[in-house]
Structure formats: structure tokens, C-alpha cells
Amino acid sequence: MTGCRRGNILLLICVQEAAVLPRIEHILEKVKSYNPTSNEMLLRKAYLFSALAHEGVMRKDGRPYLSHPMAVADILADLKMDDVGIVAGFLHDVVEDNHTVNIDNIADRFGPDVARIVAAVTKIEILDQQITKEEASYENIRKLIIAMVEDIRVIFVKLADRLHNLRTMDSMPRESARKKAREGLEIFAPIANRLGIGKIKNELEDLGFKYAYPEDYEMIRNAIQEKRVYSAGFLEETRSQLTELLESNDIRGEVTGRVKHLYSIYSKIVRQGINISEVYDYMAFRILVPELKDCYSALGYIHSRWNLVPGRFKDFISDPKENGYKSLHTSVIGLNGQPFEIQIRTFGMHSQAEHGIAAHWKYKEGRFVEEQDDNISRFRKEIQDSSKSSGAEFLTNLHIDLYPKDIYIITPKGKVVHLARGATPLDFAYAIHTDVGNQCVGAKVNGKLVPLKTELKSGDRVEVITNPQAHPSRDWLEIATSTRAKGKIKGWLAQNEKNLAIERGRDSFEKELRRLKQGLRELTESGALEEGLKKSAVPDLDGLFAEIGYGKIDPRVFLKRILGGEDEAEKAKHTGRKASDAPPVTFGGDSDFLMNLAKCCNPVEGDAIKGYIAKGKGLVVHRSGCSNLRRLMELHPERSCEVSWEGRGGTNIFEIPLSIVVFNRRGSLASVTKTVSDAGADIISCDAKSLEKQGAGEKGMIRIKVLVKDKNHLNKLLSMLSDIDGVASISRNAP
């Protein structure tokens, strides 16, 4: 290359660089701020190579093409990408746009990692005339996403590429813009969400919404614009109130307010079937605080200041989203009855919410090191499972995987119904109306008759076929997957099976009466039956028969109780016992200190114990291995203390809750209550219910509260209960 030629190229680069922002120095400064060992010469070399490859090429908006790879590299620098990723951002279009450059050239100059990323984001050329543009598009996306299994940086380069394209979409032809926008909405925004990159996901959604559905976008934008004066005042005043509330309670934090993203407002309208005038909580605030405990403290102060909107509180800190997102969400009623949402999180949680996996990247000797992440591992596994399918089929499977907890179904009238993944036509029927579900006899999916157990997919159009004479059957519990549908089926079965239960219970009760040579008339006239009904908390005789028929009351135990089957010694032993008022525990030799036994772990004499001083409760005694105690000690280790049992030798009584899982069979409840009595313990409450089918056989849960003397007494009881035929498991202190 001659000196004159080189000079012209450098002059061109300078002109281009002056025409676009950010400049290379700006990107270098960003990279150095998080990766001090970055190879600046390598980044400059990639910048110059890109400038030469795109020399003289202009974008449709009239700017030099170099502005695009520069912007992509800048977005990647915001995500704290390593040198390989930034270089790939500079070079991601050179092979596709300059036919004198190939992947081997990239590998020779910048290494195999950069070449692999550039190859993944380079579109496949259509050489086969039988392949349509749509099929080629599917294959390009398939190739791209499969490549991210080996190198996660591939998808970050593509996300940055698509984001900048959407930012500069105004100059694109309408149909091309709409196609790219829909890909952004349906593929790339969900991927960004799955990776936890909220910052990019939100912008992809709003920009994609603008170009994919321009009429809806303008309608919502104009509606929000009409409220802009009120919104601005409300946001500023409420932000000031939130800031003052935090400061007055010694919580350091940052408060910001905003109108929600337009696409999130649109999604709510579609999901709930409402119009824009019915969207009230379109304003939201975000509170960032230093520590976890500040999140819950701030939440408490907010709920004491404003009224909570029922059903709108979500704790994503205790139960994070699948992509690792953590935050507290609540909605309250503000000035003039205006509802608004508040998100509360730590600065660390916010970094995770904005940057996803990029928030956990590490650099060792200037090299990118990806930390282990369960969310990314699951996503990669799903991609691998779908990788053998064709482009279109792969994209369909991927779309499902990107929305693992939600699908949308269309009614014959065009209404959208959201259901959980795995839902069946039966779930859809109950989502429409309880009567539609109860009278369902069949369904058409996309115009074809299908079995009720058919798994629905997003976009299916479903029509339910009903018959007023039809009714649910117990088999439906195996077909339905949603909590609502199962609850409605069980409710109908419970109501209509009660008569059968009454008949079964009456037969069992009369059989036991004959065995004891007793008559129902004598029991009624003596008042013993009425007294027994009161003790068993059943309203009448039919209620007793129903409880017996369901297996919740043993007729032998019931009659033994009202006929006085126990001898006087046993009565004296079991009558009037209750848990001790004051725990037999000493604290530094002092037993007069205000003390309580923790309800979360219910220690008994003989357990290893530890004390925790709680405000307003005095000294709370926990079992040493209690998970609640461990959490409390992490927050306030200075409040823990050593305690010990006084050693009164079993003269105290302790209340212990037990949960006993049994295989549903006749007499299980009676066996449990008899065993408790044989062990010399008392039952002070009892509850029994059926569980969902789990594995082989249907199971039931018996929850009882018993009174025991000490740990030895409790262990004896647990051992005896475990020996009962049909007992599957026993849990102490279950809720």
C-alpha cells in the first residue's frame, strides 16, 4: 500500500470518526474502567480494520457505515464485555459486507475466538434457489443461537447489533423495519429477558413495539402524552415523599420515578382484555438501597404510609425469577387515589437486573471468565435439546422455551387467554367460566377435534364443546394442570360425592353400634350423641356420617369417647393437660427472664437449644439447628446467647405439631390417634386431608398437635407412629 493511499485511508477514518459518536477513545475509556489490562492496541487494530472494510459505504440514514459497528462496540462496552467481544462488535459485519474479507482473515489477524463469534453472527448466503428468504432467516437465527452454547458472547454481540438497528430504523423500508422489529420482540427481547439483561430487554421491546405495531404504539403513546402534565407532577411529588420517608427512617437510598415502558402497558391491555383508559398504575418508582435488610425495612414504612393494592405484592427476593431477577414489587394508592408501583432492591440486585450474566463476569489477566450460572446452564440445555430440528421448528421450540411459564390461547371471538405452559383444553374451559368447564365434553383446536388431554401451544385457537347434562369426573384431575381447574373439579366432586360419603359413613357407624350393642335412639335421647357432635365440631348427624365416610373420623373412636370406653386411670392421665406456661430454661442462671419457646422449631426438653433476644418478645428459645435462628443470627449475631434446660425431669408439657403423610386407606386416622394415646401423649388438635397423587398410590396428610413430656417421650412417639402400616413419612414442626 503506498503512503498516499494509506494517508487517504487515515484521513477517511478521521472524517468518519469525527462524524460519529462515540469515538474510539470514548470506548477505550469505558473498557479501561472495568478491565484495566485491556489490550488497547488490539481494539484500535479492530477499529481500523472495520473502517477499511466499510470504506465508502453509507447507511440508509446517510451516515458512514462505520457508525454502526462503533455503536455496537459501545453497547458491548456498557455490558462490560471483554476484548474478544468488543473486537467482534467492531468486525461483526465485515465478512457479510466486504467480500474480500473472510473468516480465515479474521482468525489470522484477531484469533479463533473472534472469528468464531463473527462467523456465528454472519448471515448464511442463499445459494440454493429452493430455499426461501424466510427459511434462510430461520436458519440464521438457529445457527446464531446454537453457537451461543459454546460462547455466550455470540448472543451479546447479536443483541447489541439488533438494538442499534432498531434505534436507527426510521430510514428503513416499512416492511423491512416491521420484520426486524417483530424478530426483536419475539426472539431477541425474550432472550435478553432469559439472560436477565433488563436494560436491553426493555429497549428492544419498546423499539420493537414501535415498528412492529405502529398503530397500537401511537395510540398508547398519545394516551400517555395526554397525561404527561399530571404524570410529571405526580412523579416528582411522590419521589420527594419516598425520599423523605427513607431519610426520616435512616435508610440511605436512591429513588427514581418513571412512566412504565409502553410495551409493558400494551402487554397488560392484551393480557387483561382492557382498554387504555382502564390502565391506572402506569407510573412506577424504583428504590435502590445498600443492604438486603433495608429492602424489607423500606417496604414496611411504605405500607404504613400508603394503602396496599390487594394481590399486588410480590417477593422476588425470597423467590427469584427464573432468570435470577431479585426485587420486591408492591403497588399502593397514592395522591387522589392514583395507584403506582414500587420496586425495591439493593444496588447489587439492580446491577443484576440491568446486566444479567454480565454483572458476574470476571477478568483474569485481561481474559473473560464466565461464572457458573444455573439459568444459563438450563437455557443452553434447552437449546441443545432443540438443536436437531429444522430452522422453523427450532424457532417454534425456542419460542416456547423462552416463555417457560406462559402461553397464550385465542378464543373463537379473538380474545387472548393466558395459561401456564402444559395447559390442556380443560384448563382453557375453566379459565373461560366454571360452568363451561363443568359442562365440557370436547374441544376443537385450530378447527380440529382433539382429546381433552391435548397440550396446548401459544397461538392455538380453541373452541370448547359443552353439554348441559355433562359433569366432571375424577379422571379430569389427571387431565387438568392449572390450580383453578383442579380446584373447580374438586369442588364439584366434593359437593356431589358428599351423599355417597354420607351413605358410607352411616353404614360404618351403624355397624359399630351393632358391635357395641347400642342403639341410635338411646344415644340421642341421653344427650351423649349431641355432646359428641359438639366435641367433634360437626353440625349434625349427616355431617358426622360424611366425616366418617371421608375417613376423617373413626366411628370406633367417636363412640368410645361418648360411651366412656376409657378406665378412670386413663381419664385422669389425659384430662386437663396443657403445655407449660413458662419454659423450663435458664439464661445465665436466671429463670425469671421473659422467655418464650420459638413456634418455628418448637424445642422440647432434651433438644440442643440456643437463645435469641427479640424486641418485644424477650428471650426466644430455638433449637440449635433452626433455619430461622441461623438467618436471624446472620443479621444480628450480637443478640444470640447461650441458654440451658433447668432439668426438671419431665415435669413439663410441650406442644409439638406433627405432619404425617399416609397412604389413603381405611382406618389410617384411627391408627394414628390410637398410637398417640398408647404412647401416653395427648392430641389437642387434628386435621386430615387428601393430597394430589404422587407416584404410586394416593396419599393423605394428617396434621396433629400433641403434648409430650420431653425429647425421649417425643422420640418414642415418633418411633411408634413410624411403625404404623401405611405411614409414608413424619415431619416435626410442619406448618
C-alpha positions in Angstrom: 0.0 0.0 0.0 1.5 3.4 -1.0 2.0 6.2 1.5 -0.5 8.3 -0.4 -3.1 5.6 -0.3 -2.5 5.0 3.5 -2.8 8.7 4.1 -6.2 8.9 2.3 -7.5 6.0 4.3 -6.4 7.5 7.6 -8.0 10.8 6.5 -11.2 8.9 5.8 -11.1 7.3 9.2 -10.6 10.6 10.9 -13.5 12.1 8.9 -15.7 9.2 9.7 -14.7 9.2 13.4 -15.5 12.9 13.7 -18.9 12.3 12.2 -20.0 9.6 14.7 -20.3 9.2 18.4 -19.0 7.5 20.4 -15.4 7.9 19.2 -12.9 5.1 19.7 -11.3 6.9 22.7 -14.6 7.0 24.4 -15.0 3.2 24.0 -11.4 2.7 25.2 -12.0 4.7 28.3 -15.1 2.6 29.1 -13.3 -0.6 28.6 -10.3 0.5 30.8 -12.7 1.5 33.6 -13.7 -2.2 34.2 -10.8 -4.1 32.5 -7.6 -2.2 33.2 -5.5 -4.9 31.5 -7.4 -4.5 28.2 -5.3 -4.7 25.0 -5.8 -1.2 23.6 -3.7 -1.9 20.5 -5.9 -4.8 19.7 -9.1 -2.7 19.9 -7.6 0.1 17.8 -6.5 -2.5 15.2 -10.0 -3.9 15.0 -11.4 -0.4 14.7 -9.0 0.4 11.8 -9.8 -2.9 10.1 -13.5 -2.2 10.3 -13.0 1.3 8.9 -11.1 -0.1 5.9 -13.6 -2.9 5.3 -16.5 -0.5 5.3 -14.7 2.3 3.4 -17.0 4.4 1.3 -20.2 2.6 2.5 -23.0 4.6 3.8 -26.0 3.6 5.9 -29.6 4.3 4.8 -29.7 7.3 7.2 -26.8 8.9 5.3 -24.1 8.3 8.0 -20.9 6.4 7.3 -21.4 2.6 7.9 -18.6 2.7 10.5 -21.1 4.4 12.8 -22.9 1.0 13.2 -20.0 -1.2 14.4 -18.9 1.6 16.6 -22.3 1.8 18.2 -22.4 -2.0 18.7 -18.9 -1.9 20.3 -20.1 0.9 22.6 -23.2 -1.1 23.7 -20.9 -4.1 24.4 -18.6 -1.8 26.5 -21.7 -0.8 28.5 -22.2 -4.5 29.2 -18.5 -4.7 30.3 -17.6 -7.2 27.5 -14.0 -8.4 27.3 -11.6 -7.5 24.4 -12.7 -10.5 22.3 -16.3 -9.4 22.5 -15.5 -5.7 21.7 -13.4 -6.7 18.8 -16.1 -9.0 17.4 -18.5 -6.0 17.8 -16.2 -3.9 15.5 -15.9 -6.7 13.0 -19.3 -8.4 13.1 -20.4 -7.1 9.6 -17.1 -7.1 7.7 -17.4 -10.6 6.2 -21.0 -10.1 5.2 -20.5 -6.6 3.7 -17.0 -6.9 2.2 -16.4 -10.0 0.0 -12.6 -9.5 0.0 -12.6 -10.4 3.7 -13.4 -14.0 5.0 -13.4 -15.7 8.4 -9.9 -17.1 7.8 -8.6 -13.5 7.5 -10.3 -12.6 10.8 -8.8 -15.7 12.5 -5.3 -14.8 11.3 -5.5 -11.2 12.5 -7.6 -11.5 15.6 -7.6 -15.1 16.7 -10.1 -18.1 16.6 -12.4 -16.8 19.3 -13.2 -13.6 17.5 -13.5 -15.5 14.2 -16.0 -17.9 15.7 -18.2 -15.1 17.0 -18.1 -13.2 13.7 -19.0 -16.4 11.8 -21.9 -17.0 14.1 -23.5 -13.6 13.5 -22.7 -13.6 9.8 -25.8 -14.4 7.7 -25.9 -17.5 5.6 -25.8 -16.8 1.9 -28.8 -18.2 -0.1 -27.1 -20.5 -2.7 -30.0 -22.9 -3.1 -32.8 -21.3 -5.1 -35.2 -23.7 -3.4 -34.7 -22.0 0.0 -36.9 -19.0 0.7 -35.8 -15.9 2.4 -38.0 -16.8 5.4 -36.4 -20.3 5.7 -32.9 -18.7 5.4 -33.9 -16.3 8.2 -34.9 -19.2 10.4 -31.6 -21.0 9.7 -29.6 -17.8 10.5 -31.3 -17.5 13.9 -30.9 -21.2 14.6 -27.2 -21.0 13.7 -26.7 -18.0 15.9 -28.5 -19.4 19.0 -26.8 -22.8 18.8 -23.4 -21.0 18.6 -24.1 -19.3 21.9 -24.0 -22.8 23.6 -20.2 -22.7 23.0 -19.7 -19.0 23.5 -22.2 -16.8 25.3 -20.6 -13.7 23.8 -22.2 -14.5 20.5 -25.6 -13.6 21.6 -24.4 -10.4 23.3 -22.9 -9.2 20.0 -26.2 -10.0 18.2 -28.3 -8.3 20.9 -26.1 -5.2 20.6 -26.4 -5.3 16.8 -30.2 -5.7 16.7 -30.6 -3.0 19.4 -28.7 -0.4 17.4 -30.5 -1.4 14.2 -33.8 -0.7 15.9 -32.5 2.6 17.3 -31.9 3.7 13.7 -34.9 2.1 12.0 -36.6 5.3 10.8 -34.7 5.2 7.5 -35.6 1.5 6.8 -38.4 0.5 4.4 -41.6 -0.1 6.3 -41.8 -3.9 5.8 -38.2 -4.5 6.5 -38.5 -2.4 9.7 -41.6 -4.4 10.7 -39.8 -7.7 10.1 -36.8 -6.8 12.2 -39.0 -5.3 14.9 -41.0 -8.5 15.2 -37.8 -10.6 15.5 -36.7 -8.1 18.2 -40.0 -8.6 20.1 -40.5 -12.3 19.6 -36.9 -13.6 19.7 -34.3 -11.2 20.9 -36.2 -9.4 23.7 -37.2 -12.8 25.3 -33.6 -14.0 25.0 -32.4 -10.8 26.8 -35.0 -11.4 29.4 -34.0 -15.0 29.9 -30.4 -13.9 30.3 -31.6 -11.3 32.9 -30.5 -8.2 30.8 -33.4 -6.0 31.7 -31.8 -2.8 30.3 -31.6 -4.2 26.8 -34.8 -6.3 27.0 -36.9 -3.2 27.8 -35.4 -1.1 25.0 -35.8 -4.0 22.5 -39.5 -4.3 23.5 -40.3 -0.6 23.2 -38.5 -0.1 19.9 -39.8 -3.4 18.5 -43.3 -2.4 19.5 -42.9 1.0 17.8 -42.1 -0.5 14.4 -44.0 -3.9 14.6 -47.3 -2.4 15.7 -47.1 1.3 14.8 -50.9 2.0 15.2 -51.1 0.5 18.7 -47.8 2.2 19.7 -49.1 5.6 18.6 -52.4 5.1 20.4 -50.7 4.3 23.7 -48.0 6.9 23.3 -50.7 9.6 22.7 -52.8 8.5 25.6 -49.8 8.7 27.9 -48.8 12.1 26.4 -52.2 13.4 27.3 -51.4 12.6 30.9 -47.9 14.0 30.8 -48.5 17.2 32.8 -50.2 15.3 35.6 -47.7 12.5 35.5 -44.7 14.8 35.8 -46.1 16.5 38.9 -47.2 13.2 40.5 -43.8 11.6 39.8 -41.8 14.4 41.3 -44.1 14.9 44.4 -44.2 11.2 45.1 -40.5 10.8 44.6 -39.9 13.5 47.1 -42.2 11.8 49.6 -40.5 8.5 49.2 -37.1 10.1 49.6 -38.2 11.9 52.8 -39.7 8.7 54.1 -36.4 6.8 53.7 -34.3 9.7 55.2 -36.6 10.1 58.2 -36.1 6.4 59.0 -32.3 6.4 58.5 -32.3 4.4 55.2 -29.8 5.5 52.6 -31.2 5.0 49.1 -31.9 6.4 45.7 -35.5 7.0 44.4 -36.4 7.4 40.7 -39.8 7.6 39.1 -40.9 7.0 35.5 -43.9 6.2 33.3 -43.8 2.5 32.6 -42.5 1.2 29.3 -45.1 1.5 26.6 -44.8 -2.2 25.6 -45.4 -3.3 29.2 -48.6 -1.2 29.2 -49.6 -2.7 25.9 -49.0 -6.2 27.2 -51.2 -5.6 30.2 -54.0 -4.4 27.9 -53.8 -7.5 25.8 -53.4 -9.8 28.8 -56.3 -8.4 30.8 -58.6 -7.6 27.9 -59.0 -3.9 28.9 -58.6 -0.6 27.1 -56.0 2.1 27.7 -58.4 4.2 29.8 -58.6 1.3 32.3 -54.8 1.3 32.9 -54.3 3.2 36.1 -51.0 2.0 37.5 -48.9 3.3 34.6 -46.4 5.0 36.8 -43.6 3.3 38.7 -40.8 4.1 41.2 -37.6 2.3 41.9 -35.8 2.4 45.3 -32.2 1.3 45.5 -30.7 0.6 48.9 -27.4 -0.6 50.2 -28.4 -3.8 52.0 -31.0 -6.6 52.0 -32.4 -5.6 55.3 -33.1 -2.1 54.0 -35.4 -3.6 51.3 -37.8 -5.0 53.8 -37.5 -2.0 56.2 -38.4 0.3 53.3 -41.3 -1.9 52.3 -42.7 -1.8 55.9 -42.5 2.0 56.0 -44.2 2.3 52.6 -47.0 0.0 53.6 -47.6 2.0 56.8 -47.7 5.3 54.7 -49.9 4.2 51.8 -52.7 1.7 51.3 -51.6 -1.6 49.6 -53.4 -2.7 46.4 -54.5 -6.2 47.3 -52.8 -9.1 45.5 -50.1 -6.9 44.0 -47.2 -7.6 46.4 -44.5 -10.0 45.1 -41.3 -11.0 46.8 -38.8 -11.9 44.1 -36.0 -11.7 46.7 -37.2 -14.8 48.6 -38.4 -16.4 45.4 -36.3 -15.1 42.5 -37.5 -15.3 38.9 -36.1 -18.0 36.6 -33.5 -15.6 35.2 -32.2 -14.7 38.6 -34.1 -11.4 39.0 -34.5 -10.2 42.6 -36.6 -7.4 43.8 -39.6 -6.5 46.0 -42.7 -5.3 44.0 -45.7 -3.7 45.6 -48.5 -1.4 44.4 -50.1 1.3 46.6 -52.7 4.0 46.4 -51.2 7.5 46.2 -52.5 11.0 45.9 -56.0 11.5 44.7 -56.5 7.7 44.6 -53.7 7.2 41.9 -52.2 3.7 42.1 -48.5 3.3 41.4 -45.9 0.5 41.6 -42.7 0.5 43.6 -39.8 -1.8 43.1 -37.3 -2.1 46.0 -33.9 -3.7 45.6 -30.2 -3.4 46.6 -27.7 -1.8 44.2 -26.3 -5.2 43.6 -29.7 -6.6 42.7 -30.2 -3.7 40.3 -26.9 -4.4 38.6 -28.0 -8.0 38.2 -31.4 -6.9 36.8 -29.9 -4.5 34.3 -26.9 -6.5 33.1 -27.9 -10.2 33.9 -25.0 -12.6 33.5 -22.7 -9.6 32.6 -23.0 -8.5 36.2 -21.0 -11.6 37.2 -18.3 -11.6 34.5 -14.7 -11.7 35.8 -11.4 -10.8 34.2 -8.2 -12.7 34.8 -5.1 -11.4 33.1 -7.3 -9.5 30.8 -9.3 -12.5 29.7 -13.1 -13.0 30.0 -14.1 -15.8 32.5 -17.8 -16.8 32.6 -19.0 -17.7 36.1 -21.3 -20.7 36.5 -24.9 -19.7 36.3 -27.8 -22.2 36.6 -30.1 -20.1 34.4 -27.6 -20.0 31.6 -26.9 -23.8 32.0 -30.6 -24.6 31.7 -31.0 -22.3 28.7 -28.0 -24.0 27.0 -29.5 -27.4 27.7 -32.8 -26.4 26.1 -31.0 -25.1 23.0 -29.1 -28.4 22.7 -32.3 -30.4 23.1 -33.9 -28.4 20.2 -30.8 -28.2 18.0 -31.6 -31.2 15.8 -34.8 -29.7 14.5 -35.1 -27.6 11.3 -35.0 -23.8 11.3 -38.7 -23.2 11.6 -39.3 -26.0 14.0 -36.3 -25.0 16.1 -37.6 -21.4 16.3 -41.0 -22.7 17.4 -39.5 -24.8 20.1 -37.2 -22.0 21.2 -40.1 -19.6 21.4 -41.8 -22.0 23.8 -38.6 -22.3 25.9 -38.3 -18.5 26.1 -41.7 -18.4 27.8 -41.5 -21.4 30.1 -44.3 -20.4 32.3 -46.8 -18.8 30.0 -48.7 -19.4 26.7 -51.5 -17.5 25.1 -54.6 -19.1 23.6 -57.2 -17.4 21.4 -60.9 -17.8 21.8 -63.3 -18.1 18.8 -64.1 -14.4 19.3 -60.5 -13.4 19.2 -59.9 -12.8 23.0 -56.5 -13.8 24.3 -56.3 -16.1 27.4 -53.0 -16.6 29.1 -52.4 -20.1 30.6 -49.4 -21.9 32.1 -47.3 -24.0 29.8 -48.6 -27.5 29.6 -52.2 -26.4 29.8 -55.0 -28.5 28.2 -58.4 -27.6 26.7 -59.9 -28.5 30.0 -57.8 -25.8 31.7 -58.9 -23.4 29.0 -62.6 -24.2 29.5 -62.3 -23.4 33.3 -60.4 -20.3 32.5 -63.4 -19.1 30.5 -66.0 -19.9 33.1 -66.7 -22.5 35.8 -69.9 -23.7 34.0 -68.1 -24.0 30.7 -65.6 -26.3 32.4 -68.1 -28.3 34.3 -70.2 -28.9 31.1 -67.2 -29.5 28.8 -67.5 -32.7 26.6 -64.9 -31.9 24.0 -62.8 -29.2 22.2 -61.6 -28.1 18.8 -58.1 -26.8 18.5 -57.5 -24.8 15.3 -60.7 -26.3 13.9 -60.0 -29.9 14.6 -61.5 -32.1 17.4 -58.8 -33.1 19.9 -58.8 -35.1 23.2 -59.2 -33.0 26.3 -55.7 -34.1 27.4 -54.1 -32.4 24.4 -51.3 -30.0 25.4 -52.0 -26.5 24.0 -49.4 -24.3 22.3 -49.1 -20.5 22.1 -51.3 -19.2 19.3 -53.8 -22.1 19.3 -57.4 -21.1 18.7 -59.6 -23.2 21.0 -63.4 -23.8 20.9 -65.0 -25.7 23.8 -67.9 -28.0 23.2 -70.4 -28.2 26.1 -73.4 -30.2 27.1 -75.7 -29.1 30.0 -76.1 -32.7 31.1 -72.4 -33.3 31.4 -70.4 -33.1 34.6 -66.8 -33.5 35.8 -65.3 -36.9 36.6 -62.4 -37.8 38.9 -60.3 -38.7 35.8 -60.3 -35.0 35.0 -57.9 -34.4 37.9 -55.3 -36.2 35.8 -56.0 -34.1 32.7 -56.2 -30.6 34.2 -52.9 -28.9 35.1 -54.0 -25.4 36.4 -54.7 -24.8 40.1 -58.0 -23.1 39.1 -59.3 -26.1 37.0 -58.3 -28.7 39.6 -59.9 -26.6 42.4 -63.2 -26.3 40.5 -63.2 -30.0 39.7 -62.5 -31.0 43.3 -65.2 -28.6 44.4 -67.8 -30.2 42.2 -66.8 -33.7 43.1 -66.8 -32.8 46.9 -70.3 -31.4 46.6 -71.7 -34.2 44.6 -69.9 -37.0 46.3 -71.0 -35.9 49.8 -74.2 -38.0 49.5 -72.1 -41.1 48.8 -69.8 -40.3 51.7 -72.9 -39.9 54.0 -74.1 -43.3 52.9 -70.7 -44.9 53.5 -70.4 -43.2 56.9 -73.9 -44.2 58.0 -73.1 -47.9 57.2 -69.9 -47.8 59.2 -71.4 -46.0 62.1 -74.4 -48.4 62.4 -72.1 -51.4 62.0 -70.0 -50.1 65.0 -73.2 -49.6 67.0 -74.3 -53.2 66.4 -70.9 -54.4 67.5 -71.3 -52.4 70.8 -74.9 -53.5 71.1 -76.1 -49.9 71.2 -79.0 -48.1 69.5 -79.0 -44.7 67.9 -82.3 -43.7 69.6 -80.8 -44.3 73.1 -77.7 -42.2 72.3 -79.9 -39.4 71.0 -82.3 -39.4 74.0 -79.4 -39.5 76.5 -77.8 -36.4 75.0 -74.5 -38.3 74.5 -74.7 -38.0 70.7 -75.3 -34.3 70.8 -72.3 -33.8 73.1 -70.1 -36.0 70.8 -71.1 -33.9 67.8 -70.0 -30.7 69.6 -66.7 -32.2 70.6 -66.1 -33.4 67.0 -67.0 -29.9 65.6 -69.7 -31.3 63.2 -73.1 -29.6 62.8 -75.4 -32.6 62.7 -75.7 -36.4 62.2 -75.3 -36.2 58.4 -72.1 -34.1 58.9 -70.8 -36.9 61.2 -71.6 -39.6 58.7 -69.9 -37.5 55.9 -66.7 -37.2 58.0 -66.7 -40.9 58.7 -67.3 -41.6 55.0 -64.4 -39.4 54.0 -62.2 -41.2 56.6 -61.7 -38.1 58.8 -63.4 -39.6 61.9 -63.2 -43.1 63.1 -66.6 -44.3 64.3 -65.0 -46.6 66.9 -63.0 -43.7 68.5 -66.1 -41.4 68.3 -68.3 -43.9 70.1 -65.6 -44.8 72.6 -65.4 -41.2 73.5 -69.1 -40.7 74.2 -69.7 -44.0 75.8 -66.8 -43.8 78.2 -64.6 -46.6 77.0 -61.5 -45.5 78.9 -61.0 -46.5 82.5 -60.8 -43.9 85.3 -57.0 -44.1 85.5 -56.6 -43.3 81.8 -59.1 -40.4 82.1 -57.2 -38.9 85.0 -54.0 -39.3 83.0 -55.3 -37.5 79.9 -57.8 -34.9 81.2 -56.9 -31.3 81.6 -53.3 -31.5 80.4 -51.9 -28.5 78.5 -48.5 -27.1 77.6 -46.4 -25.5 80.3 -46.9 -21.7 80.5 -43.2 -20.9 81.3 -40.4 -22.7 79.5 -38.0 -24.6 81.9 -35.0 -22.7 80.6 -32.3 -20.7 82.4 -30.3 -17.8 81.0 -27.1 -17.2 82.8 -28.6 -18.8 85.9 -31.7 -16.6 85.7 -35.0 -18.3 85.0 -37.2 -15.2 85.7 -36.2 -13.5 82.4 -39.0 -13.1 79.9 -38.7 -16.2 77.8 -40.7 -17.9 75.0 -40.3 -21.1 73.1 -40.0 -20.5 69.3 -43.0 -21.5 67.3 -40.9 -22.1 64.2 -39.0 -25.1 65.7 -40.9 -25.9 68.9 -38.0 -27.2 71.1 -38.7 -29.8 73.8 -36.6 -30.5 76.9 -33.6 -32.5 75.8 -33.1 -30.7 72.4 -29.9 -28.7 71.9 -31.0 -25.1 72.2 -29.9 -21.5 71.8 -31.4 -18.2 72.7 -32.1 -15.1 70.7 -33.2 -11.7 72.2 -36.1 -10.4 70.1 -37.5 -6.9 70.5 -40.8 -7.1 72.4 -40.6 -10.8 73.0 -37.7 -11.2 75.4 -35.6 -14.3 75.0 -36.9 -16.6 72.4 -35.5 -20.2 72.7 -34.8 -22.1 69.4 -33.5 -25.5 68.6 -29.8 -25.0 67.7 -30.3 -26.2 64.1 -33.3 -24.0 63.4 -33.0 -22.3 60.0 -34.9 -19.2 61.2 -32.4 -18.8 64.1 -29.5 -19.1 61.6 -31.0 -16.3 59.5 -31.5 -14.1 62.5 -28.0 -14.6 63.7 -26.6 -13.6 60.4 -28.4 -10.3 60.6 -27.9 -9.7 64.4 -25.2 -12.0 65.8 -24.9 -9.9 68.9 -28.4 -10.9 70.0 -27.7 -14.6 70.3 -26.9 -16.1 73.7 -26.4 -19.4 75.5 -29.3 -21.0 77.4 -29.9 -24.4 79.0 -32.7 -26.6 80.3 -33.4 -26.4 84.1 -33.6 -30.2 84.2 -36.9 -30.8 86.0 -37.1 -34.4 84.9 -40.1 -34.5 82.6 -42.5 -32.5 84.8 -43.2 -30.0 81.9 -45.5 -30.4 79.0 -44.6 -29.4 75.4 -46.9 -28.8 72.5 -45.5 -30.2 69.2 -47.1 -30.1 65.7 -46.6 -33.2 63.5 -47.4 -33.8 59.9 -47.9 -37.4 58.9 -48.2 -38.5 55.3 -50.1 -41.7 54.9 -51.3 -43.9 52.0 -55.1 -43.4 51.8 -56.7 -46.4 53.3 -59.5 -47.1 55.7 -58.6 -46.7 59.4 -55.4 -44.7 58.9 -56.6 -41.8 61.1 -57.8 -44.2 63.8 -54.5 -46.0 63.9 -52.7 -42.7 64.3 -54.9 -41.4 67.1 -54.7 -44.8 68.9 -50.9 -44.9 68.7 -50.7 -41.4 70.2 -52.9 -42.5 73.1 -50.8 -45.7 73.6 -47.6 -43.6 73.7 -49.1 -41.6 76.7 -49.4 -38.4 74.7 -52.4 -36.2 74.1 -53.9 -34.8 70.9 -55.1 -31.2 71.2 -55.9 -30.7 67.5 -56.2 -32.9 64.4 -56.8 -32.2 60.7 -56.8 -34.6 57.8 -57.0 -34.1 54.0 -56.2 -35.9 50.8 -53.1 -34.9 48.7 -52.5 -34.9 45.0 -51.5 -38.3 43.5 -47.7 -38.7 43.9 -46.1 -41.7 42.4 -47.7 -45.0 43.2 -50.9 -44.6 45.2 -52.9 -41.6 46.5 -51.8 -40.1 49.8 -53.3 -38.2 52.6 -51.9 -35.7 55.2 -52.8 -35.9 58.9 -51.7 -32.8 60.9 -51.9 -33.2 64.7 -50.7 -31.2 67.7 -49.6 -33.4 70.6 -48.5 -32.9 74.2 -45.3 -34.6 75.2 -43.0 -34.5 78.3 -39.5 -34.3 76.7 -37.4 -35.4 73.8 -37.3 -39.1 74.9 -41.1 -39.1 75.0 -41.3 -37.4 71.6 -38.8 -39.9 70.1 -40.8 -42.8 71.5 -44.0 -41.4 69.9 -42.3 -40.8 66.5 -40.9 -44.4 66.5 -44.4 -45.9 67.3 -46.0 -43.8 64.6 -43.4 -44.8 62.0 -44.2 -48.5 62.7 -47.8 -48.0 61.6 -48.6 -49.8 58.3 -49.3 -47.1 55.7 -47.4 -44.2 57.2 -45.1 -42.8 54.5 -43.3 -40.0 56.4 -43.5 -37.9 59.6 -42.4 -34.3 59.8 -41.9 -32.3 63.0 -42.8 -28.7 63.1 -44.5 -28.7 59.7 -46.7 -25.7 59.0 
